[in-house]
Amino acid sequence: MPETTTTKPKATNAAKTAEYSAAVREEIIASVKQAQQFTLAAMTTWAEVVGKVVPELPAFPFVPARAEVVEGLGTVFGMAEELLASQRKFAADLVNVLVPVS
């Protein structure tokens, strides 16, 4: 009897895997956003309470201004974005080298 191959089960498995991956990704992102909102709300409450109790603190020479901190965040996250893009390209190139074309 001749051997026959079918691609339908692979397509179905691929679709299920993609669906599962998307669901997991959405849950992770939603969890991180929820944790961020919780932390931001807690820190806002803390800052409001402490701000009422503690008088305004004098400026210290070693404490950067808010604008400097925001600028620093932009620099750090910009580098992280570049690194992640580089890693993504590297991973795709590696897959292209190691996984045979079907």
TORPA-4810 file (N, C-alpha, C, O; in nm, 3 decimals):
<nodes>
NODE_1_0.083_-0.118_0.000_0.000_0.000_0.000_0.088_0.124_0.000_0.179_0.133_0.082_M
NODE_2_0.065_0.222_-0.089_0.150_0.340_-0.095_0.131_0.427_0.029_0.022_0.438_0.085_P
NODE_3_0.241_0.488_0.069_0.238_0.575_0.184_0.187_0.712_0.142_0.234_0.770_0.044_E
NODE_4_0.092_0.763_0.215_0.040_0.897_0.186_0.063_0.985_0.307_0.056_0.941_0.422_T
NODE_5_0.088_1.107_0.278_0.104_1.203_0.388_-0.003_1.309_0.375_-0.047_1.345_0.266_T
NODE_6_-0.043_1.356_0.487_-0.144_1.461_0.487_-0.092_1.577_0.571_-0.026_1.556_0.673_T
NODE_7_-0.121_1.696_0.529_-0.076_1.813_0.602_-0.185_1.870_0.691_-0.160_1.966_0.765_T
NODE_8_-0.302_1.814_0.685_-0.413_1.867_0.764_-0.385_1.861_0.915_-0.405_1.961_0.984_K
NODE_9_-0.339_1.747_0.970_-0.312_1.747_1.114_-0.206_1.849_1.153_-0.216_1.912_1.259_P
NODE_10_-0.103_1.867_1.070_0.000_1.966_1.101_-0.061_2.106_1.101_-0.032_2.186_1.190_K
NODE_11_-0.144_2.135_1.004_-0.208_2.266_0.997_-0.296_2.288_1.119_-0.296_2.397_1.177_A
NODE_12_-0.370_2.184_1.159_-0.457_2.196_1.276_-0.374_2.217_1.401_-0.407_2.302_1.484_T
NODE_13_-0.265_2.141_1.416_-0.178_2.158_1.531_-0.114_2.296_1.532_-0.103_2.359_1.637_N
NODE_14_-0.073_2.343_1.416_-0.013_2.476_1.406_-0.115_2.583_1.445_-0.081_2.679_1.516_A
NODE_15_-0.238_2.567_1.400_-0.342_2.664_1.434_-0.370_2.663_1.585_-0.387_2.768_1.646_A
NODE_16_-0.374_2.544_1.644_-0.397_2.533_1.789_-0.280_2.594_1.866_-0.300_2.663_1.965_K
NODE_17_-0.160_2.569_1.819_-0.042_2.624_1.885_-0.043_2.776_1.876_-0.014_2.845_1.975_T
NODE_18_-0.075_2.829_1.760_-0.081_2.974_1.743_-0.189_3.035_1.832_-0.168_3.140_1.893_A
NODE_19_-0.303_2.969_1.839_-0.413_3.017_1.922_-0.373_3.015_2.070_-0.398_3.111_2.143_E
NODE_20_-0.311_2.906_2.113_-0.268_2.893_2.251_-0.161_2.998_2.283_-0.166_3.062_2.388_Y
NODE_21_-0.066_3.016_2.192_0.042_3.115_2.212_-0.016_3.255_2.225_0.026_3.333_2.310_S
NODE_22_-0.113_3.287_2.141_-0.175_3.420_2.146_-0.248_3.439_2.280_-0.241_3.547_2.339_A
NODE_23_-0.317_3.336_2.326_-0.389_3.345_2.453_-0.292_3.364_2.570_-0.316_3.444_2.660_A
NODE_24_-0.183_3.289_2.568_-0.083_3.301_2.674_-0.020_3.440_2.672_-0.005_3.503_2.777_V
NODE_25_0.015_3.487_2.552_0.075_3.620_2.538_-0.020_3.727_2.592_0.023_3.817_2.664_R
NODE_26_-0.147_3.718_2.557_-0.245_3.817_2.604_-0.259_3.814_2.756_-0.270_3.919_2.819_E
NODE_27_-0.258_3.694_2.815_-0.269_3.680_2.961_-0.147_3.740_3.030_-0.160_3.808_3.131_E
NODE_28_-0.029_3.713_2.976_0.093_3.767_3.036_0.092_3.919_3.031_0.121_3.986_3.130_I
NODE_29_0.059_3.974_2.915_0.056_4.120_2.899_-0.050_4.181_2.992_-0.025_4.284_3.055_I
NODE_30_-0.167_4.119_3.000_-0.273_4.169_3.088_-0.228_4.165_3.234_-0.257_4.257_3.311_A
NODE_31_-0.159_4.059_3.274_-0.111_4.047_3.412_-0.007_4.153_3.443_-0.010_4.214_3.550_S
NODE_32_0.084_4.176_3.351_0.187_4.279_3.372_0.122_4.417_3.383_0.157_4.495_3.471_V
NODE_33_0.027_4.446_3.293_-0.041_4.576_3.298_-0.118_4.593_3.429_-0.119_4.702_3.487_K
NODE_34_-0.181_4.487_3.476_-0.255_4.493_3.601_-0.160_4.519_3.718_-0.191_4.599_3.806_Q
NODE_35_-0.046_4.452_3.719_0.053_4.474_3.825_0.107_4.617_3.819_0.129_4.680_3.923_A
NODE_36_0.128_4.668_3.699_0.175_4.806_3.684_0.073_4.904_3.739_0.109_4.997_3.810_Q
NODE_37_-0.055_4.883_3.706_-0.160_4.972_3.755_-0.170_4.967_3.907_-0.186_5.070_3.973_Q
NODE_38_-0.160_4.847_3.963_-0.165_4.831_4.109_-0.049_4.906_4.174_-0.069_4.978_4.272_F
NODE_39_0.071_4.888_4.120_0.189_4.954_4.175_0.178_5.105_4.164_0.210_5.177_4.258_T
NODE_40_0.133_5.153_4.049_0.117_5.297_4.029_0.015_5.355_4.127_0.037_5.462_4.183_L
NODE_41_-0.097_5.286_4.146_-0.199_5.333_4.240_-0.144_5.334_4.383_-0.168_5.429_4.457_A
NODE_42_-0.072_5.230_4.420_-0.014_5.223_4.554_0.088_5.335_4.576_0.089_5.399_4.681_A
NODE_43_0.174_5.359_4.477_0.275_5.464_4.491_0.213_5.603_4.490_0.262_5.693_4.558_M
NODE_44_0.105_5.621_4.414_0.034_5.749_4.413_-0.024_5.776_4.551_-0.011_5.887_4.603_T
NODE_45_-0.089_5.676_4.609_-0.146_5.691_4.744_-0.036_5.720_4.845_-0.051_5.809_4.929_T
NODE_46_0.073_5.644_4.838_0.185_5.663_4.931_0.240_5.805_4.918_0.263_5.872_5.019_W
NODE_47_0.263_5.852_4.795_0.319_5.986_4.774_0.225_6.094_4.827_0.270_6.194_4.883_A
NODE_48_0.095_6.075_4.809_-0.001_6.173_4.859_-0.001_6.178_5.011_-0.004_6.287_5.069_E
NODE_49_0.004_6.062_5.076_0.004_6.057_5.223_0.134_6.115_5.278_0.131_6.199_5.368_V
NODE_50_0.246_6.072_5.224_0.376_6.121_5.271_0.389_6.270_5.242_0.443_6.345_5.324_V
NODE_51_0.340_6.313_5.128_0.347_6.455_5.093_0.273_6.544_5.191_0.312_6.659_5.212_G
NODE_52_0.167_6.493_5.252_0.090_6.571_5.350_0.159_6.572_5.486_0.145_6.668_5.562_K
NODE_53_0.234_6.466_5.516_0.295_6.453_5.648_0.435_6.515_5.651_0.472_6.581_5.749_V
NODE_54_0.512_6.495_5.547_0.651_6.541_5.543_0.657_6.673_5.467_0.603_6.684_5.357_V
NODE_55_0.721_6.771_5.526_0.735_6.897_5.452_0.825_6.877_5.331_0.895_6.776_5.319_P
NODE_56_0.822_6.974_5.241_0.901_6.963_5.119_1.049_6.949_5.155_1.103_7.027_5.234_E
NODE_57_1.112_6.851_5.095_1.252_6.825_5.123_1.340_6.919_5.041_1.304_6.957_4.930_L
NODE_58_1.455_6.956_5.096_1.546_7.041_5.018_1.605_6.960_4.903_1.609_6.837_4.907_P
NODE_59_1.651_7.031_4.803_1.714_6.963_4.688_1.853_6.915_4.729_1.927_6.986_4.797_A
NODE_60_1.886_6.795_4.687_2.017_6.739_4.714_2.096_6.735_4.584_2.039_6.705_4.479_F
NODE_61_2.225_6.765_4.589_2.302_6.770_4.464_2.313_6.635_4.393_2.331_6.632_4.271_P
NODE_62_2.303_6.525_4.465_2.320_6.393_4.404_2.188_6.333_4.354_2.188_6.226_4.294_F
NODE_63_2.077_6.401_4.380_1.947_6.351_4.334_1.912_6.422_4.203_1.899_6.545_4.201_V
NODE_64_1.897_6.346_4.094_1.870_6.411_3.965_1.729_6.470_3.959_1.639_6.429_4.031_P
NODE_65_1.714_6.568_3.872_1.583_6.629_3.850_1.495_6.530_3.773_1.545_6.439_3.707_A
NODE_66_1.365_6.549_3.782_1.270_6.461_3.716_1.297_6.452_3.566_1.291_6.343_3.508_R
NODE_67_1.327_6.565_3.503_1.353_6.566_3.358_1.474_6.479_3.324_1.474_6.410_3.223_A
NODE_68_1.576_6.482_3.410_1.694_6.398_3.387_1.660_6.250_3.400_1.711_6.167_3.324_E
NODE_69_1.576_6.218_3.494_1.536_6.079_3.514_1.456_6.031_3.393_1.479_5.921_3.343_V
NODE_70_1.362_6.112_3.346_1.281_6.075_3.230_1.370_6.059_3.107_1.350_5.967_3.028_V
NODE_71_1.467_6.148_3.090_1.559_6.137_2.978_1.641_6.009_2.989_1.664_5.941_2.889_E
NODE_72_1.684_5.976_3.109_1.758_5.852_3.131_1.675_5.730_3.098_1.725_5.633_3.041_G
NODE_73_1.547_5.733_3.134_1.458_5.622_3.101_1.447_5.604_2.951_1.449_5.492_2.900_L
NODE_74_1.437_5.716_2.879_1.430_5.709_2.734_1.554_5.645_2.676_1.546_5.564_2.583_G
NODE_75_1.670_5.680_2.729_1.796_5.623_2.681_1.802_5.474_2.709_1.837_5.395_2.621_T
NODE_76_1.769_5.435_2.831_1.776_5.293_2.870_1.676_5.209_2.790_1.712_5.103_2.739_V
NODE_77_1.553_5.255_2.778_1.454_5.178_2.704_1.483_5.177_2.555_1.453_5.079_2.486_F
NODE_78_1.541_5.285_2.504_1.583_5.287_2.363_1.688_5.180_2.337_1.682_5.110_2.235_G
NODE_79_1.784_5.167_2.428_1.886_5.064_2.414_1.823_4.925_2.422_1.858_4.835_2.345_M
NODE_80_1.730_4.908_2.516_1.663_4.778_2.530_1.586_4.742_2.403_1.585_4.626_2.362_A
NODE_81_1.521_4.841_2.341_1.448_4.816_2.217_1.543_4.775_2.105_1.513_4.683_2.029_E
NODE_82_1.658_4.843_2.095_1.757_4.807_1.993_1.810_4.666_2.017_1.824_4.588_1.923_E
NODE_83_1.838_4.633_2.142_1.889_4.501_2.176_1.786_4.393_2.144_1.820_4.289_2.088_L
NODE_84_1.661_4.418_2.179_1.555_4.322_2.150_1.537_4.303_2.000_1.519_4.190_1.955_L
NODE_85_1.542_4.410_1.922_1.531_4.399_1.776_1.647_4.319_1.720_1.629_4.237_1.629_A
NODE_86_1.767_4.342_1.773_1.884_4.267_1.729_1.870_4.119_1.762_1.903_4.034_1.680_S
NODE_87_1.821_4.089_1.882_1.801_3.950_1.922_1.694_3.882_1.837_1.706_3.765_1.803_Q
NODE_88_1.590_3.957_1.803_1.483_3.902_1.718_1.537_3.865_1.580_1.508_3.758_1.527_R
NODE_89_1.617_3.956_1.523_1.677_3.929_1.392_1.771_3.810_1.401_1.769_3.724_1.314_K
NODE_90_1.853_3.804_1.505_1.945_3.693_1.525_1.869_3.562_1.535_1.909_3.463_1.472_F
NODE_91_1.761_3.558_1.612_1.682_3.435_1.628_1.622_3.392_1.494_1.624_3.274_1.461_A
NODE_92_1.569_3.487_1.418_1.512_3.454_1.287_1.620_3.402_1.192_1.598_3.305_1.120_A
NODE_93_1.737_3.467_1.192_1.847_3.421_1.107_1.893_3.282_1.147_1.922_3.199_1.061_D
NODE_94_1.898_3.255_1.277_1.939_3.124_1.327_1.839_3.016_1.286_1.878_2.906_1.248_L
NODE_95_1.711_3.047_1.295_1.609_2.952_1.251_1.624_2.924_1.103_1.613_2.809_1.060_V
NODE_96_1.649_3.027_1.024_1.667_3.009_0.880_1.786_2.920_0.848_1.785_2.847_0.749_N
NODE_97_1.889_2.925_0.930_2.007_2.842_0.907_1.984_2.699_0.954_2.027_2.605_0.888_V
NODE_98_1.916_2.682_1.067_1.907_2.549_1.129_1.784_2.467_1.090_1.789_2.344_1.092_L
NODE_99_1.676_2.533_1.055_1.554_2.459_1.024_1.540_2.448_0.873_1.536_2.549_0.802_V
NODE_100_1.532_2.323_0.824_1.519_2.305_0.678_1.387_2.360_0.627_1.287_2.361_0.699_P
NODE_101_1.390_2.405_0.504_1.269_2.455_0.438_1.183_2.335_0.401_1.233_2.238_0.344_V
NODE_102_1.056_2.340_0.434_0.967_2.228_0.401_0.910_2.240_0.262_0.833_2.154_0.218_S
</nodes>
